[in-house]
């Protein structure tokens, strides 16, 4: 899956994980809708 490496290498992993996940989820939902 794309994005996994970014999540685990991000220096903001602990503080930004929720934002990252939300962004990925939104992108996936947009792809599904389209």
Secondary structure, DSSP 8 states (H G I E B T S, - for coil): -TTHHHHHH-TTHHHHHHHHHHHHHHHHHHHHH-
